[in-house]
Amino acid sequence: MARRHARLPRRFRSVATLDIGADLSIFCAMSNRERMSLYPPIEPFRQGRLTVSGGHDLYFEESGNVRGKPVLIVHGGPGGGSNPTMRRYHDPSRYRIILLDQRGCGRSAPHASLESNTTWHLVDDMEHLRRHLGIERWQLLGGSWGSTLSLAYAQTYPDRVTELILRGIFLLRRAELEWFYQEGAGWLFPEAFDAFQAPIDPAERSDMIAAYYKRLTDPDPRVQVEAARTWSVWEGSTLALLQDPERIRQFSIDGYALAFARIECHYFVNGGFLKRDDQLLANAHRLAGIKGTIVHGRYDVVTPIRSAFDLKAAWPSVDLRVVPDAGHAMTEPGIIHELIAATRRYAEPSG
């Protein structure tokens, strides 16, 4: 059983449902119970490599129950890589928990590579891994960019997905990028945004993503690393309701920052390689037969909650859970609780 946190203050121990229009019903607060926390740490029972197109070699691992319900954890970024904490959102006695480091990041190689690295390469990689592991259908749990990629995969291969558990919805629309990198989030974190802007000449600041892309693809590795640190620390400074100095430090480590910043910026400057700005909403009808839960922090600054509401409107059957005291991070207590609640609801084998 999962360990539990201390009981919530009474003002958070009630169920509130907002009805907006005829079809939009959203769970909006904690129920009258204690919050669940992560399952205990576990080690993988298998680690492997998957050779894919474009000279990429991907790391994957499996943990939990080899005969359990298969779930793929779809990490964020793009370029963020997986980590051991991601194994701990599913009951290891009931789930076969699969982690995959996407192209260019984590333990995949070549490190920080932008070659043959697009959304549709990653969708193909996920399908390649599913076939490689002999899995008929699987659950996807993805947050932030992981929600973007999970939606892209599920809309391409809906018959291969049993459930979608999505956190911090990111639809990769231009307005979402401009909110975070141009003007919006900086009003809430002005000191961090000032540091993000500082390396960029004022004449280039009308398009911060393009300005950073120029530096992150500079022939001089020192220019790349300096830009990568600043780009990554900006995001690390805004992830949670309460800033975490240790998280910010980890985002500033050269190896992590270089892959994270280069790959993120590469995707963002190319509009996520989507054919249209609202593609993931326009194709949401393809999700109609898939069970789903969205978990979103009310005070998510990185991927504002508007996108979760927009996806709910396009996919009415999805269960939207708004955490009233959380930002964007996967490790905030209310986010953990709702993700684990969802994995428990979906633990039974799907037909």
C-alpha positions in Angstrom: 0.0 0.0 0.0 1.1 3.6 -0.6 2.3 5.6 2.3 0.0 8.6 3.2 0.6 12.2 4.0 -0.8 14.0 7.1 -4.5 14.8 6.9 -5.3 17.9 4.9 -6.7 21.1 6.5 -10.4 20.9 6.7 -10.9 23.6 4.0 -9.5 21.1 1.4 -11.3 18.1 2.6 -14.5 18.4 0.6 -15.6 17.5 -2.9 -16.5 20.4 -5.2 -17.8 20.0 -8.7 -18.0 22.9 -11.1 -20.7 22.7 -13.8 -19.8 24.9 -16.7 -22.4 24.7 -19.5 -24.3 21.5 -20.1 -21.5 19.1 -20.7 -18.4 20.3 -18.7 -18.2 18.8 -15.2 -14.9 19.0 -13.4 -13.8 17.5 -10.1 -12.2 20.3 -8.3 -10.9 19.4 -4.8 -9.7 16.6 -2.6 -12.3 14.1 -1.4 -12.8 13.5 2.3 -9.7 11.2 2.8 -6.0 11.5 3.2 -3.7 12.1 0.3 -1.9 9.1 -1.1 1.9 9.3 -1.7 4.3 7.4 -3.9 4.8 3.7 -3.9 8.1 2.6 -2.4 11.2 2.7 -4.7 11.8 -0.3 -6.9 14.5 -1.4 -9.3 13.9 -2.5 -12.9 13.8 -6.2 -13.7 14.9 -5.5 -17.2 16.9 -2.8 -19.0 17.4 -2.7 -22.8 18.3 -0.7 -25.9 16.1 -0.2 -28.9 17.8 0.8 -32.2 15.5 3.1 -34.2 15.8 5.3 -37.3 18.3 8.1 -37.8 21.1 6.5 -35.9 19.3 6.8 -32.5 19.7 4.2 -29.8 17.1 4.3 -27.1 17.2 3.2 -23.4 14.1 1.5 -22.0 13.4 -0.4 -18.8 10.7 -2.5 -17.2 9.8 -2.8 -13.5 6.9 -4.1 -11.4 5.1 -7.3 -12.4 6.2 -8.9 -15.7 2.6 -10.3 -16.1 0.9 -7.1 -14.9 -1.1 -4.5 -16.9 1.4 -2.7 -19.2 1.9 1.1 -18.8 4.3 3.3 -20.6 5.5 6.4 -18.7 5.9 9.2 -21.2 8.4 11.7 -19.9 8.3 15.5 -20.4 10.5 18.1 -22.0 10.9 17.2 -24.8 14.4 16.2 -23.7 13.7 15.7 -20.0 14.4 12.0 -19.8 13.0 9.5 -17.3 14.0 9.0 -13.7 13.4 6.4 -10.9 10.6 8.4 -9.3 8.5 7.7 -12.4 8.3 4.0 -11.5 6.4 4.9 -8.3 3.0 6.0 -9.5 1.7 2.5 -10.2 1.2 -0.5 -7.9 4.2 -2.7 -8.9 2.2 -5.9 -8.0 -0.4 -5.0 -10.6 1.4 -3.2 -13.4 4.2 -3.8 -15.8 5.9 -0.3 -15.7 7.8 0.7 -18.8 10.1 3.8 -19.0 11.6 5.0 -22.3 14.1 7.8 -22.8 13.1 9.6 -25.9 15.6 10.5 -28.7 18.6 12.5 -27.5 18.0 12.5 -23.8 18.5 10.5 -20.6 20.4 7.3 -21.3 19.5 7.4 -25.0 22.2 8.3 -27.6 23.4 10.4 -29.3 23.1 12.9 -26.5 21.2 16.1 -27.2 20.9 15.2 -30.9 18.4 17.1 -33.0 18.8 14.9 -36.1 15.7 12.8 -37.0 14.1 14.1 -33.8 10.5 15.1 -34.3 7.1 14.3 -32.7 6.4 11.7 -35.3 9.7 10.0 -34.9 8.9 9.7 -31.2 5.4 8.3 -32.0 7.0 5.7 -34.2 9.5 4.9 -31.5 6.7 4.2 -29.0 5.0 1.9 -31.4 8.3 0.2 -32.2 8.8 -0.4 -28.5 5.2 -1.8 -28.0 5.8 -4.3 -30.8 9.3 -5.1 -29.5 7.9 -6.0 -26.1 5.0 -8.0 -27.5 2.3 -5.8 -25.9 -1.1 -5.7 -27.5 -2.4 -2.6 -25.8 -1.0 -0.4 -23.0 -1.9 2.5 -20.7 0.0 5.8 -21.2 0.8 8.2 -18.3 2.3 11.4 -19.5 2.7 14.9 -18.1 3.5 18.3 -19.8 5.3 17.4 -23.1 4.5 13.8 -22.1 0.8 14.7 -22.4 1.4 16.2 -25.9 3.2 13.1 -27.1 0.7 10.7 -25.5 -2.1 12.5 -27.3 -0.3 12.4 -30.6 0.3 8.6 -30.2 -3.2 7.9 -29.0 -4.7 9.8 -31.9 -2.4 7.9 -34.3 -2.9 4.4 -32.7 -6.2 4.6 -30.7 -6.7 0.9 -30.8 -3.4 0.4 -28.9 -4.3 2.5 -25.9 -6.3 1.3 -23.0 -6.3 4.5 -20.9 -4.7 7.9 -20.9 -3.6 9.5 -17.7 -2.4 13.0 -18.5 -1.0 15.7 -16.3 -0.3 19.4 -17.0 -1.9 19.5 -20.4 0.3 21.0 -23.1 -1.2 21.3 -26.6 1.8 23.0 -28.1 -0.2 25.9 -29.5 1.7 29.1 -30.2 -0.3 31.0 -27.5 1.0 28.5 -24.9 4.6 29.0 -26.0 4.2 32.8 -26.0 2.7 32.7 -22.5 5.7 31.0 -21.1 8.6 32.3 -23.2 7.4 35.7 -24.3 5.0 37.5 -22.0 2.8 36.0 -19.3 4.6 33.7 -16.9 7.2 36.4 -16.4 4.6 38.6 -14.7 4.4 35.9 -11.9 8.2 35.2 -11.8 9.7 38.5 -12.8 13.1 37.9 -11.2 13.5 34.5 -12.9 12.3 35.9 -16.2 14.7 38.8 -16.0 17.5 36.2 -15.7 16.1 34.3 -18.7 16.1 37.5 -20.8 19.5 38.7 -19.7 21.7 36.9 -22.2 19.6 38.0 -25.1 20.2 41.3 -26.8 17.2 43.6 -26.5 16.8 43.7 -30.3 16.2 39.9 -30.3 13.8 39.7 -27.4 10.6 39.9 -29.6 11.1 36.2 -30.3 12.9 34.6 -27.3 12.5 31.0 -28.7 14.2 32.0 -32.0 16.9 33.9 -30.1 17.7 30.9 -27.9 17.6 28.5 -30.8 20.3 30.5 -32.5 22.5 30.1 -29.4 21.6 26.4 -28.7 22.6 25.5 -32.2 25.8 27.7 -32.3 28.9 25.9 -33.5 30.7 26.8 -30.2 29.7 24.2 -27.5 30.4 26.8 -24.8 27.7 29.1 -26.3 25.3 26.1 -26.3 25.9 25.2 -22.7 25.6 28.7 -21.4 22.3 29.2 -23.2 21.1 25.7 -22.1 21.7 26.5 -18.5 19.7 29.7 -18.6 16.8 28.2 -20.6 16.5 25.2 -18.3 16.8 27.2 -15.0 13.9 29.4 -16.2 11.6 26.4 -16.4 13.0 24.8 -13.2 12.2 28.0 -11.4 8.5 27.9 -12.3 7.5 24.3 -12.0 5.9 24.1 -8.6 3.7 26.2 -6.4 6.7 26.6 -4.1 10.1 27.0 -5.6 12.6 24.1 -4.9 16.3 25.2 -4.9 17.4 21.6 -5.4 15.2 21.2 -8.5 16.7 24.5 -9.9 20.2 23.2 -9.2 19.5 19.9 -11.1 18.1 21.8 -14.1 21.4 23.8 -14.2 23.6 20.7 -14.5 25.3 20.9 -17.9 24.5 17.4 -19.3 20.9 17.6 -18.3 20.4 21.2 -19.4 22.0 20.7 -22.8 19.7 17.9 -23.9 16.6 19.5 -22.3 17.1 23.0 -23.7 18.3 22.0 -27.2 15.5 19.5 -27.8 12.8 21.6 -26.3 13.8 24.6 -28.3 14.1 22.6 -31.5 10.6 21.3 -31.1 9.1 24.7 -30.1 10.8 26.7 -32.9 9.2 24.1 -35.3 5.7 24.3 -33.8 6.0 20.7 -32.4 6.1 19.5 -36.0 2.3 19.6 -36.0 0.4 20.4 -39.2 -1.8 23.0 -37.6 -1.8 24.9 -34.4 -4.8 23.2 -32.9 -4.1 19.7 -34.3 -4.3 17.8 -31.0 -7.7 19.4 -30.3 -9.0 19.0 -33.8 -8.2 15.3 -33.7 -9.6 14.7 -30.2 -12.5 12.8 -31.6 -10.1 10.0 -32.2 -9.9 9.5 -28.4 -13.7 8.8 -28.1 -13.2 5.1 -27.2 -10.3 5.6 -24.7 -10.8 6.1 -21.0 -9.0 9.1 -19.7 -8.1 11.2 -16.7 -6.6 14.7 -16.7 -4.8 16.0 -13.6 -3.9 19.7 -13.6 -2.7 22.0 -11.0 -4.8 25.2 -10.6 -1.7 27.3 -10.4 0.3 25.7 -13.2 2.4 28.5 -14.7 4.3 26.4 -17.2 1.2 24.9 -18.9 -1.8 27.0 -17.8 -5.0 25.2 -17.0 -6.9 26.7 -20.0 -5.5 23.9 -22.1 -7.0 21.3 -19.8 -10.4 22.9 -20.1 -10.0 23.1 -23.9 -9.2 19.4 -24.1 -12.1 18.5 -21.8 -14.4 20.4 -24.1 -13.1 18.5 -27.2 -13.0 15.1 -25.3 -16.1 15.2 -23.1 -15.8 11.8 -21.6 -12.4 12.5 -20.0 -12.3 12.9 -16.2 -10.7 16.3 -15.3 -9.2 16.6 -11.9 -8.2 20.1 -10.8 -5.7 20.2 -7.9 -6.4 23.4 -5.9 -3.0 23.7 -4.3 -0.6 22.7 -7.0 1.5 24.0 -9.9 3.0 22.0 -12.7 5.3 19.5 -11.0 4.6 15.8 -11.0 5.9 15.5 -7.5 3.5 18.0 -5.8 1.4 16.2 -3.1 -2.0 16.8 -4.7 -0.7 15.8 -8.2 0.7 12.6 -6.8 -2.6 11.8 -5.1 -4.7 12.2 -8.2 -2.3 10.4 -10.5 -2.1 7.4 -8.1 -5.9 7.5 -7.7 -6.2 7.2 -11.4 -3.7 4.3 -11.7 -5.7 2.5 -9.1 -9.0 3.0 -10.9 -7.5 1.6 -14.1 -5.5 -1.2 -12.6 -7.9 -4.0 -13.7 -6.9 -5.6 -17.1 -8.7 -4.0 -20.0 -10.7 -6.1 -22.4 
